[in-house]
Amino acid sequence: MAPNVVLNLSNLHCLEPEDYVETGGQRHDGGDEREHGLESCYSLSTVDQEKDRIVELPGQPTNVGFAQYSGYVNVNQQAGRALFYWLVESPLTRNPASRPLVLWLNGGPGCSSVAYGAAEELGPFRIRSDGKNLYLNPYAWNQLANVLFLESPAGVGFSYSNTSSDLYTTGDQVAAEDAYTFLLNWFERFPQYKHRDFYIAGESYAGHYVPQLSQIVYQRNKGMKNPVINFKGFMVGNAVIDDYHDYIGTFEYWWTHGLISDSTYKTLQAACDFGSSQHPSSDCTKALNLAEAEQGNIDPYSIYTRPCNDTSSLRRNLRGHYPWMSRAYDPCTERYSQLYFNHPEVQKALHANTTGIPYSWKTCSDIVGEYWADSPVSMLPIYRELIAAGLRIWVFSGDTDSVVPLTATRYSIDALKLPTVTNWYPWYDNGKVGGWSQVYKGLTLVTVTGAGHEVPLHRPRQAYILFRSFLENKPMPRAD
């Protein structure tokens, strides 16, 4: 049974105070704002915010110094679809009112941004192995920005739909439109974030989610003098970008890193052509199965780190858009999320599953990714549109990921044929190479050495430096 929304004012339309003065109290539809009683919109939004405030999470450290909110926002009243969010503001000592807002999305498709982004990558807390207690992440991104984690689409994590068929028909288009509707309604609930600098970030299959949502926001902001969603740009990591170049780069990575044989590499090149089809042929599937057998019991999301002891069974159950693009990295931290977010007291503190009926939260949906309805073969046309619009676009890649590897990202970016502004160079952290970077006209590429599919998990300090550079729109630091 799906959780219920206790109170929803998200469809309430509010004029900004300055707009109210400029229009003499007139609604845009010709009605009078005061006549309809909507001048109290801000106070109502504040009430709704307070209902979402997290007083304290079970097992969290004391005196965390920042505000948290979580809850549901309706995105389709008729179908009963609602998306779950978790907002982590910057610490009071860092003046959260002056910090931008960043939306974070994980991929799959069908995997939770709470499970991965929030709980084991860039969120303020990490979960201890007992699945009950939390500890602070010293490189949490909320030190630099107010971070909004969204479980998307419906059917992922705590997000739900009362129309069960939605879970079998969701795809890229529905996910993007619902995420945009979520943003519109969420900004009504949190009007203090209207007009604030806003960015979108994510990883893996969010390589589709992020640019698609960015395109919708950009296009619907056109012609607006002072848009509510003050969109500035996006950043994606180890991202699915373009099927044709992704598969060329992935197979090449496997071969050059000694994960597959010469003959299997040649078979993959001959049998697999994802540039014209979203589904592998039977010959391609056989070649992929052979490649998996040759790779053995490694963690494909981080080829040089020890896998969790059930990683081999995880790999046998991979599903989704492509056999190697289906789930997020798991060296056992995923287990801790599974334990923690299924505690009833945790769900209560998060305002999730308000029915009181046991609700089984999962890191990745068993249904959504399996029945994904639509997935364009390339995001490159969107990149070209948004680069031409002058938006800030950064792409980063951990170089030990064999699922969506650096070679795939480089081939995809090369296909854009962008002029180079700054040639390939090493960037540094405390005198050590943290990775490499190249600045193109309209796009910045950054690699993070030694990082797997989830860069902030493997290299939290370097990921923090990367995020700071992105927000400041400064090149990655060179040697002193």
Secondary structure, 3 states (H helix, E strand, C coil): CCCCCCCCCCCCCCCCHHHHHHCCCECCCCCECCCCCHHHHHHHHHHHHHHHECCCCCCCCCCCCCCEEEEEEEEECCCCEEEEEEEECCCHHHCHHHCCEEEEECCCCCECCHHHHHHHHCCCEEECCCCCCEEECCCCHHHCCEEEEEECCCCCCCCEECCCCHHHHCCHHHHHHHHHHHHHHHHHHCHHHCCCEEEEEEECCHHHHHHHHHHHHHHHHCCCCCCCCEEEEEEEECCCCEHHHHHHHHHHHHHHCCCCCHHHHHHHHHHCCCCCCCCCCHHHHHHHHHHHHHHCCCCCCCCCCCCCCCHHHHHHCCCCCCCCCCCCCCCCHHHHHHHHCCCHHHHHHCCCCCCCCCCCCCCECCCCCCCCCCCCCECHHHHHHHHHCCCEEEEEEECCCCCCCHHHHHHHHHCCCCCEEEEEEEEEECCEEEEEEEEECCEEEEEECCCCCCHHHHCHHHHHHHHHHHHHCCCCCCCC
